[in-house]
């Protein structure tokens, strides 16, 4: 099973991402919030995210 990637808005209304392993453990997360969702996705891509 592949890792699950989640994109969400935090309490400051900024976009963040988190990567969860198949065992439920968080194995990666954005270190900062982004005003634009695409900027957040671009950061996730640099950290291994693939839309496919």
Helices and strands as residue ranges (DSSP letters): E 4-9, E 15-20, E 26-29, H 37-46
